[in-house]
Amino acid sequence: MTGRRTESSYAIRADRLIEAFFGPANPVWPDRDPGSPVGRRLVPYLQVLHEASDVPIILPRQDPETRQWVAYVIPHDERHAATVGELLQAFIGTSFARFHGLPARLNPNDPIDRAVLEFAGHSSIFVIASPRSKEKDMWDAVRLLQQAIRARPRRSWHTPTPVGRLLSQFDVAMAAGDNSASASILDQLSATGGLSATNVAHLRIKRLSRLGRNSELLRLAELPDVAITHPPIPVRDAILAAIFATALAEPLANGDLDLARTRLIEAGTLVPALMDGELSELSPQALTVLALAAIVVNSTPILDLLRDQPDVLEAVERLAPELAAKYRNTRLEPHGVGNVPEPTERRSSPPAAAPASWLQLVQAVAVRSPVTEVLAGEQWRQWSQAAEHDDQIAAVLGQLDDAAADRIWSLVGPFVDSDRYLTPAAKSAREFLVNALTHDRFSPGDLAGVVALTEIVLRSAPDAPAYAHLLDDLTAEAPRWAGPDRAPVVLDLVDLVARSACPDSDARLRLGYRLLRPLSDHSTRLDPDQATFAAQLSAEIAVELPWPEPEPKSSAEAWSLVMAQDLLLYSLDEKVLDRVAATFNAVAPQVNVITSHDYVGSTQLRQWARRADVVVMATRCATHAATGFIRANCRPGTPVREADGSGSASLLRAATAALMRRQPI
């Protein structure tokens, strides 16, 4: 309990939590009688709740329909959450529950989730579920956890994780498409106090933009403050692109400049503050917003810049031909509108000595030269690809000491984000992998990066010795992290190897066995779809492991309840899309699966999005141009889900969960 809260206020909040938590949606304790058998069993848990101590609060919930029990574990605060997650893995791990070590993403529309969030004041809440056969063991373990913490000497929970390390993990998770991990790390960054509120807002804006959540982005309370502080180019671009997607895309596509102008006036109150700065590094969507705004406010600098830079005007023309024609055919004169400030050209280019290529950036970080502005502005997006200097970059990465290796990991997120599928920088990716495995980078976000880096190397078609060396390195470290709690990333990695060219089947067999064996040993801890996919992968790469026999009747009955509907799958990896589509065609032929790997919006993608009943996206290396386009063109109420990774297992898991939730009424 903090000094800001009195005992009485805490007691009131605790009582409100009990009232809401054990309400109609949770039939665990319907009579609220503390003397009833259930009430007596709840006494130890409620006692911890009322004590307001550092002991994590644990409360039971039961689904009225499935009768599945889950435990809500509420840490004292967000900084407490990392330690609680580790304790849960130690006491429960994969023996008694399906637990991946990350906080759950609670639903504010669910009355119990909302009550827990309001009580805790933070979102780092764990939800632990167990198979029915292990429910008693799970509850014995969580009760023992509480008793052990209460009995030990008082200590501080707040061992800080370095902010730089968290930022690296955030960038890697974002680039690799692990959206749950990026959300969890962002919560940790917000709680550490090591970043200003403005910097945290910048990260939140970039994440929402990557996921295409433009409406959510524009509702952020801190957005006006961000806009007036001259944010970095990626943040400025994200805000402008969100305005384009939500207000201007439709009228401009229809050639209705008058309607677009009206909507910009209504929705573009932030735009004047964002008109100052370089144009060439902005996306076409952001440029289009500024081009229209320049006409609305008669901004001479932007009007002239657009006329003087044909490539910029061509980018606008692709999205808004009528708007570009207005620039080409007329010469507008400034008239000064009210008190709207005239933007001035600000410095945006880095200092002369700043890195201007991937090789220079790696060299600069290796010797601790300042690169903050280059990374914050994502200037690397304008450079030639890292593959052009792959040998030299790999040579630098291979000679780093421990301190430099720790610093250089901050480049993995941008490196993965800049990857282009036809030109992989495979040698550099291999050295980054050595860095990860040598320095135990096995957090959820970092592991997503390990899968992405492995994919880059395998895409280069290494010869047999290099292939075997790579897989054996991954195999050697597998016991450090592979297990049922990390099943999605394990399956994504095995699936990646299974669908890549294989010059050494023995090396593939060794990796498959070491990664899949922990899942086979604890197969009852896997969700049914995970166990089925693991068995499929095991058969594909000839790994002989025991897997539970599927229950065809119950599985068929479950899929038969899924409605006939259109499912849109989006990923940049066509092989992943093909595998997941084939799986659904086999188990749920009534579901019409549509796949897309477009980098940007198109007429066809618009039609598919409008038609889809469910949309599931893998966001690795995706941009708001595609993800935002899909969200903007979905029908109201269409579920849109992001996979926690870019592999087949992640996309299949997200799609299965989304389809199963849409049962017929």
BAVEXDREN-130678 format. One line per 5 residues: number of its first residue (from 0); for each residue z, y, x of C-alpha. Coordinates in steps of 0.02 Angstrom, whole numbers, always signed. Last residue first. Example, Ala and Ser with C-alpha at 12.3 -4.5 7.8 and 13.67 -1.06 7.14 Angstrom:
1) +357/-53/+684 ~ +390/-225/+615
This chain:
664) -1563/-896/-1305 ~ -1674/-977/-1173 ~ -1602/-978/-997 ~ -1641/-839/-875 ~ -1498/-872/-753
659) -1582/-1030/-690 ~ -1738/-931/-645 ~ -1645/-804/-539 ~ -1540/-936/-449 ~ -1694/-1040/-411
654) -1789/-888/-347 ~ -1649/-836/-229 ~ -1629/-1012/-161 ~ -1816/-1039/-139 ~ -1834/-873/-47
649) -1690/-913/+70 ~ -1746/-1092/+101 ~ -1927/-1042/+130 ~ -1883/-917/+264 ~ -1870/-727/+259
644) -1684/-704/+240 ~ -1557/-664/+105 ~ -1687/-659/-33 ~ -1700/-502/-138 ~ -1696/-514/-328
639) -1787/-416/-463 ~ -1740/-461/-642 ~ -1860/-381/-769 ~ -1759/-266/-881 ~ -1891/-130/-895
634) -2062/-202/-850 ~ -2102/-204/-666 ~ -2217/-71/-594 ~ -2089/+35/-502 ~ -2002/-118/-431
629) -2163/-186/-358 ~ -2215/-18/-286 ~ -2044/+6/-208 ~ -2057/-162/-121 ~ -2234/-128/-61
624) -2233/+53/+1 ~ -2045/+40/+27 ~ -2084/-65/+178 ~ -2073/-249/+217 ~ -2038/-310/+394
619) -1923/-444/+321 ~ -1901/-405/+136 ~ -1917/-575/+53 ~ -1942/-533/-130 ~ -1905/-620/-296
614) -1976/-554/-460 ~ -1940/-630/-631 ~ -2033/-606/-796 ~ -2190/-549/-706 ~ -2336/-470/-798
609) -2305/-291/-744 ~ -2280/-348/-564 ~ -2439/-453/-567 ~ -2543/-310/-637 ~ -2475/-189/-508
604) -2508/-316/-369 ~ -2690/-328/-426 ~ -2713/-140/-430 ~ -2638/-128/-256 ~ -2474/-78/-177
599) -2447/-94/+9 ~ -2419/-230/+139 ~ -2484/-364/+21 ~ -2410/-540/+38 ~ -2414/-589/-146
594) -2377/-750/-240 ~ -2386/-792/-426 ~ -2291/-943/-492 ~ -2314/-991/-675 ~ -2156/-1083/-725
589) -2189/-1226/-847 ~ -2225/-1338/-698 ~ -2040/-1333/-651 ~ -1998/-1465/-520 ~ -2169/-1492/-439
584) -2249/-1321/-464 ~ -2084/-1246/-410 ~ -2089/-1336/-243 ~ -2273/-1294/-216 ~ -2238/-1109/-243
579) -2097/-1116/-115 ~ -2207/-1198/+16 ~ -2356/-1084/-14 ~ -2250/-926/-8 ~ -2169/-978/+155
574) -2340/-1015/+230 ~ -2404/-845/+173 ~ -2270/-750/+268 ~ -2271/-566/+215 ~ -2165/-610/+65
569) -2168/-578/-123 ~ -2143/-710/-257 ~ -2186/-663/-437 ~ -2122/-787/-568 ~ -2207/-790/-739
564) -2114/-882/-876 ~ -2096/-1045/-970 ~ -1909/-1052/-996 ~ -1791/-1152/-887 ~ -1698/-1282/-990
559) -1814/-1419/-927 ~ -1758/-1376/-751 ~ -1579/-1426/-788 ~ -1632/-1583/-881 ~ -1743/-1636/-737
554) -1599/-1613/-616 ~ -1480/-1710/-729 ~ -1604/-1853/-749 ~ -1663/-1858/-570 ~ -1489/-1866/-495
549) -1526/-1844/-312 ~ -1460/-1976/-192 ~ -1345/-1893/-69 ~ -1419/-1876/+105 ~ -1401/-1992/+252
544) -1491/-1937/+411 ~ -1650/-2002/+491 ~ -1741/-1850/+557 ~ -1927/-1884/+536 ~ -1985/-1701/+536
539) -2042/-1702/+355 ~ -1905/-1821/+297 ~ -1766/-1708/+358 ~ -1853/-1557/+283 ~ -1855/-1640/+112
534) -1673/-1695/+129 ~ -1623/-1517/+172 ~ -1723/-1452/+23 ~ -1632/-1569/-96 ~ -1461/-1529/-22
529) -1495/-1342/-33 ~ -1555/-1353/-214 ~ -1400/-1454/-261 ~ -1280/-1329/-180 ~ -1207/-1395/-21
524) -1024/-1441/+3 ~ -1059/-1622/-49 ~ -1179/-1632/+99 ~ -1038/-1612/+225 ~ -1097/-1739/+355
519) -1278/-1708/+306 ~ -1259/-1520/+330 ~ -1177/-1545/+500 ~ -1320/-1665/+548 ~ -1457/-1544/+496
514) -1450/-1429/+646 ~ -1422/-1559/+783 ~ -1547/-1681/+705 ~ -1683/-1553/+676 ~ -1666/-1485/+853
509) -1680/-1657/+932 ~ -1827/-1706/+820 ~ -1919/-1546/+864 ~ -1895/-1582/+1048 ~ -1959/-1759/+1023
504) -2110/-1697/+924 ~ -2173/-1592/+1070 ~ -2333/-1489/+1038 ~ -2277/-1446/+860 ~ -2370/-1305/+770
499) -2254/-1219/+648 ~ -2209/-1280/+472 ~ -2064/-1391/+526 ~ -1997/-1265/+652 ~ -1985/-1128/+521
494) -1910/-1250/+396 ~ -1777/-1297/+523 ~ -1736/-1112/+550 ~ -1734/-1069/+364 ~ -1627/-1223/+329
489) -1496/-1171/+457 ~ -1502/-990/+395 ~ -1471/-1044/+214 ~ -1340/-1176/+261 ~ -1224/-1060/+356
484) -1065/-1116/+268 ~ -1135/-1293/+272 ~ -1134/-1292/+461 ~ -1225/-1226/+615 ~ -1130/-1094/+715
479) -1066/-1152/+884 ~ -1131/-1329/+861 ~ -1309/-1259/+869 ~ -1293/-1185/+1044 ~ -1378/-1326/+1138
474) -1507/-1350/+1001 ~ -1570/-1171/+1012 ~ -1594/-1191/+1200 ~ -1675/-1361/+1170 ~ -1797/-1283/+1046
469) -1852/-1148/+1169 ~ -1868/-1268/+1317 ~ -1967/-1392/+1212 ~ -2090/-1258/+1158 ~ -2109/-1189/+1334
464) -2144/-1364/+1402 ~ -2265/-1407/+1259 ~ -2368/-1247/+1261 ~ -2315/-1098/+1156 ~ -2415/-1060/+998
459) -2384/-870/+989 ~ -2315/-891/+812 ~ -2176/-998/+885 ~ -2110/-850/+987 ~ -2114/-729/+840
454) -2032/-857/+726 ~ -1893/-884/+852 ~ -1861/-696/+854 ~ -1848/-693/+663 ~ -1729/-843/+661
449) -1619/-764/+795 ~ -1621/-599/+700 ~ -1554/-685/+544 ~ -1420/-756/+659 ~ -1375/-580/+714
444) -1343/-525/+536 ~ -1234/-675/+495 ~ -1136/-659/+659 ~ -1189/-782/+794 ~ -1223/-672/+945
439) -1136/-784/+1071 ~ -1188/-688/+1228 ~ -1299/-820/+1306 ~ -1380/-871/+1142 ~ -1421/-693/+1089
434) -1482/-636/+1260 ~ -1589/-792/+1280 ~ -1665/-750/+1110 ~ -1703/-573/+1169 ~ -1791/-650/+1319
429) -1897/-758/+1204 ~ -1942/-608/+1095 ~ -2002/-518/+1251 ~ -2110/-667/+1298 ~ -2179/-681/+1122
424) -2235/-502/+1091 ~ -2329/-562/+937 ~ -2502/-491/+899 ~ -2570/-558/+733 ~ -2404/-549/+638
419) -2358/-373/+682 ~ -2183/-346/+744 ~ -2113/-169/+734 ~ -1964/-220/+628 ~ -1922/-362/+746
414) -1917/-241/+894 ~ -1827/-106/+793 ~ -1688/-230/+749 ~ -1684/-306/+923 ~ -1665/-138/+1010
409) -1475/-128/+992 ~ -1468/-292/+1088 ~ -1514/-190/+1243 ~ -1339/-117/+1255 ~ -1255/-288/+1265
404) -1383/-348/+1393 ~ -1351/-190/+1495 ~ -1165/-229/+1504 ~ -1196/-413/+1546 ~ -1322/-379/+1685
399) -1507/-364/+1644 ~ -1645/-449/+1744 ~ -1734/-550/+1608 ~ -1752/-401/+1492 ~ -1847/-303/+1624
394) -1967/-448/+1656 ~ -1991/-474/+1469 ~ -2042/-292/+1450 ~ -2167/-307/+1593 ~ -2247/-466/+1524
389) -2256/-401/+1345 ~ -2335/-234/+1386 ~ -2472/-234/+1253 ~ -2366/-350/+1145 ~ -2242/-207/+1117
384) -2366/-128/+998 ~ -2436/+44/+1031 ~ -2317/+180/+976 ~ -2298/+275/+811 ~ -2163/+161/+740
379) -2068/+182/+903 ~ -2025/+358/+847 ~ -1893/+283/+733 ~ -1813/+456/+720 ~ -1639/+387/+750
374) -1705/+273/+887 ~ -1800/+407/+984 ~ -1661/+534/+958 ~ -1527/+417/+1023 ~ -1625/+366/+1178
369) -1511/+434/+1315 ~ -1529/+340/+1480 ~ -1409/+193/+1501 ~ -1507/+106/+1641 ~ -1564/-40/+1531
364) -1584/+75/+1381 ~ -1712/+179/+1475 ~ -1810/+28/+1538 ~ -1819/-45/+1364 ~ -1880/+121/+1294
359) -2008/+145/+1434 ~ -2081/-27/+1400 ~ -2085/+4/+1213 ~ -2179/+166/+1237 ~ -2146/+354/+1234
354) -1971/+359/+1308 ~ -1895/+533/+1319 ~ -1931/+634/+1477 ~ -2030/+771/+1388 ~ -1894/+793/+1257
349) -1930/+711/+1090 ~ -2050/+786/+964 ~ -1977/+859/+806 ~ -1954/+1043/+843 ~ -1960/+1141/+685
344) -2110/+1223/+601 ~ -2046/+1345/+474 ~ -2021/+1316/+290 ~ -2035/+1468/+175 ~ -1876/+1476/+73
339) -1887/+1466/-116 ~ -1805/+1627/-177 ~ -1929/+1666/-311 ~ -2104/+1604/-268 ~ -2199/+1694/-130
334) -2383/+1718/-175 ~ -2470/+1627/-36 ~ -2660/+1616/-49 ~ -2747/+1451/-85 ~ -2917/+1416/-10
329) -3004/+1292/-122 ~ -3120/+1142/-108 ~ -3039/+1033/+23 ~ -2860/+1064/-32 ~ -2898/+1035/-215
324) -2998/+882/-166 ~ -2841/+809/-86 ~ -2749/+828/-251 ~ -2891/+748/-349 ~ -2898/+601/-228
319) -2711/+563/-243 ~ -2657/+404/-155 ~ -2798/+378/-30 ~ -2826/+566/-23 ~ -2651/+597/+42
314) -2685/+487/+194 ~ -2852/+576/+219 ~ -2759/+743/+220 ~ -2650/+681/+362 ~ -2801/+618/+460
309) -2891/+784/+433 ~ -2750/+887/+512 ~ -2791/+1072/+498 ~ -2801/+1077/+309 ~ -2635/+988/+291
304) -2553/+1101/+419 ~ -2623/+1256/+333 ~ -2553/+1209/+164 ~ -2389/+1157/+245 ~ -2366/+1325/+331
299) -2428/+1428/+182 ~ -2306/+1358/+53 ~ -2373/+1412/-116 ~ -2220/+1344/-207 ~ -2312/+1223/-322
294) -2458/+1202/-202 ~ -2344/+1155/-58 ~ -2250/+1038/-174 ~ -2410/+941/-209 ~ -2444/+917/-24
289) -2261/+880/+10 ~ -2258/+740/-118 ~ -2421/+670/-51 ~ -2355/+672/+127 ~ -2204/+569/+73
284) -2314/+437/-8 ~ -2435/+436/+140 ~ -2289/+398/+256 ~ -2221/+532/+372 ~ -2249/+537/+560
279) -2390/+667/+554 ~ -2294/+792/+448 ~ -2170/+873/+568 ~ -2032/+978/+494 ~ -1974/+1089/+352
274) -2024/+1030/+179 ~ -1864/+929/+153 ~ -1753/+1069/+86 ~ -1890/+1120/-35 ~ -1902/+937/-96
269) -1724/+911/-157 ~ -1753/+988/-328 ~ -1903/+873/-350 ~ -1871/+785/-514 ~ -1914/+916/-645
264) -2032/+1023/-540 ~ -2113/+863/-474 ~ -2134/+798/-651 ~ -2223/+955/-706 ~ -2338/+954/-554
259) -2381/+771/-585 ~ -2419/+809/-767 ~ -2536/+949/-715 ~ -2616/+844/-579 ~ -2668/+705/-698
254) -2784/+598/-591 ~ -2722/+436/-668 ~ -2653/+375/-501 ~ -2575/+547/-481 ~ -2489/+532/-650
249) -2420/+357/-609 ~ -2362/+384/-429 ~ -2278/+552/-459 ~ -2103/+529/-528 ~ -2018/+367/-473
244) -2129/+314/-328 ~ -2162/+489/-261 ~ -1979/+540/-271 ~ -1931/+381/-178 ~ -2062/+420/-45
239) -1985/+592/-20 ~ -1811/+520/+2 ~ -1868/+382/+120 ~ -1974/+502/+224 ~ -1828/+619/+253
234) -1720/+471/+302 ~ -1851/+403/+423 ~ -1884/+580/+493 ~ -1703/+616/+536 ~ -1607/+727/+413
229) -1621/+918/+414 ~ -1444/+949/+345 ~ -1500/+1013/+174 ~ -1564/+843/+115 ~ -1407/+747/+164
224) -1294/+860/+62 ~ -1407/+842/-90 ~ -1408/+651/-69 ~ -1219/+624/-63 ~ -1204/+575/-246
219) -1336/+440/-228 ~ -1442/+435/-386 ~ -1606/+456/-292 ~ -1573/+297/-193 ~ -1535/+197/-350
214) -1701/+252/-425 ~ -1792/+207/-265 ~ -1725/+32/-243 ~ -1876/-24/-143 ~ -1771/-138/-33
209) -1820/-43/+124 ~ -1782/+121/+36 ~ -1610/+61/-16 ~ -1574/+14/+165 ~ -1637/+179/+237
204) -1534/+279/+111 ~ -1376/+180/+149 ~ -1399/+205/+335 ~ -1422/+394/+314 ~ -1270/+400/+199
199) -1166/+318/+335 ~ -1227/+452/+455 ~ -1180/+590/+332 ~ -1006/+517/+302 ~ -977/+524/+488
194) -969/+362/+584 ~ -819/+282/+670 ~ -713/+287/+511 ~ -712/+97/+508 ~ -730/+81/+320
189) -909/+144/+300 ~ -965/+38/+446 ~ -884/-115/+367 ~ -971/-82/+201 ~ -1136/-63/+293
184) -1103/-230/+378 ~ -1080/-314/+209 ~ -1239/-238/+137 ~ -1340/-287/+291 ~ -1272/-465/+281
179) -1316/-482/+97 ~ -1490/-414/+131 ~ -1541/-531/+270 ~ -1720/-467/+285 ~ -1743/-488/+473
174) -1766/-300/+500 ~ -1614/-256/+395 ~ -1503/-390/+472 ~ -1554/-336/+647 ~ -1523/-151/+610
169) -1353/-188/+534 ~ -1302/-301/+678 ~ -1347/-165/+803 ~ -1249/-36/+702 ~ -1099/-153/+696
164) -1102/-172/+885 ~ -1114/+16/+910 ~ -967/+41/+793 ~ -858/-72/+898 ~ -762/-193/+787
159) -587/-127/+760 ~ -435/-239/+756 ~ -355/-173/+598 ~ -251/-314/+531 ~ -92/-250/+611
154) +51/-371/+627 ~ +204/-428/+532 ~ +278/-589/+597 ~ +217/-747/+508 ~ +288/-814/+346
149) +186/-712/+222 ~ +24/-757/+312 ~ +65/-943/+312 ~ +113/-943/+128 ~ -48/-855/+77
144) -155/-978/+175 ~ -57/-1126/+105 ~ -100/-1065/-71 ~ -282/-1051/-19 ~ -279/-1229/+49
139) -192/-1308/-101 ~ -320/-1221/-212 ~ -464/-1294/-112 ~ -389/-1469/-109 ~ -367/-1465/-298
134) -548/-1410/-322 ~ -621/-1544/-207 ~ -697/-1666/-332 ~ -753/-1522/-442 ~ -857/-1447/-303
129) -781/-1284/-240 ~ -810/-1099/-265 ~ -737/-955/-164 ~ -767/-773/-211 ~ -728/-647/-73
124) -707/-461/-107 ~ -765/-326/+15 ~ -815/-202/-121 ~ -678/-71/-104 ~ -552/+17/-216
119) -464/-148/-244 ~ -413/-117/-425 ~ -579/-42/-480 ~ -677/-180/-393 ~ -570/-317/-470
114) -585/-243/-645 ~ -774/-227/-626 ~ -791/-408/-571 ~ -689/-461/-722 ~ -787/-356/-847
109) -959/-404/-775 ~ -1069/-249/-773 ~ -1004/-199/-601 ~ -1076/-363/-532 ~ -990/-421/-373
104) -1088/-452/-214 ~ -976/-581/-129 ~ -897/-552/+41 ~ -969/-653/+185 ~ -903/-812/+267
99) -1034/-931/+196 ~ -917/-1031/+83 ~ -958/-1187/-17 ~ -784/-1261/-32 ~ -659/-1393/+24
94) -714/-1452/+196 ~ -840/-1314/+231 ~ -713/-1187/+288 ~ -554/-1192/+185 ~ -410/-1143/+301
89) -511/-1083/+452 ~ -657/-1013/+352 ~ -536/-923/+238 ~ -444/-855/+390 ~ -606/-786/+463
84) -650/-701/+299 ~ -475/-628/+288 ~ -494/-556/+463 ~ -659/-471/+419 ~ -587/-407/+254
79) -434/-315/+323 ~ -545/-170/+376 ~ -608/-162/+197 ~ -434/-151/+120 ~ -289/-265/+70
74) -411/-410/+49 ~ -447/-478/-126 ~ -487/-665/-137 ~ -561/-714/-306 ~ -549/-902/-326
69) -677/-998/-427 ~ -660/-1137/-556 ~ -814/-1209/-644 ~ -783/-1248/-829 ~ -973/-1238/-854
64) -961/-1140/-1017 ~ -800/-1038/-1009 ~ -820/-1007/-820 ~ -648/-1016/-743 ~ -564/-882/-639
59) -417/-896/-520 ~ -331/-753/-426 ~ -294/-733/-241 ~ -222/-573/-166 ~ -230/-561/+24
54) -58/-542/+106 ~ -47/-367/+179 ~ +82/-321/+47 ~ +70/-246/-128 ~ +212/-360/-188
49) +145/-367/-366 ~ -13/-462/-318 ~ +83/-582/-206 ~ +199/-621/-351 ~ +49/-647/-465
44) -14/-785/-349 ~ +155/-871/-338 ~ +181/-858/-528 ~ +12/-930/-577 ~ +73/-1110/-586
39) +217/-1056/-698 ~ +96/-963/-813 ~ -15/-1116/-826 ~ +130/-1226/-882 ~ +190/-1089/-1002
34) +340/-982/-956 ~ +237/-834/-896 ~ +152/-829/-1068 ~ -13/-735/-1053 ~ -75/-842/-1202
29) -254/-863/-1140 ~ -217/-901/-956 ~ -373/-980/-878 ~ -494/-932/-1016 ~ -582/-797/-912
24) -713/-696/-1006 ~ -590/-660/-1147 ~ -464/-574/-1032 ~ -364/-642/-886 ~ -441/-519/-763
19) -430/-369/-880 ~ -244/-378/-921 ~ -198/-439/-746 ~ -296/-297/-666 ~ -216/-168/-782
14) -44/-233/-734 ~ -87/-217/-549 ~ -152/-39/-576 ~ +9/+10/-665 ~ +115/-69/-528
9) +16/+26/-396 ~ +45/+191/-487 ~ +231/+154/-500 ~ +247/+109/-316 ~ +167/+272/-265
4) -7/+278/-192 ~ -60/+402/-59 ~ +53/+326/+71 ~ -50/+167/+71 ~ +0/+0/+0
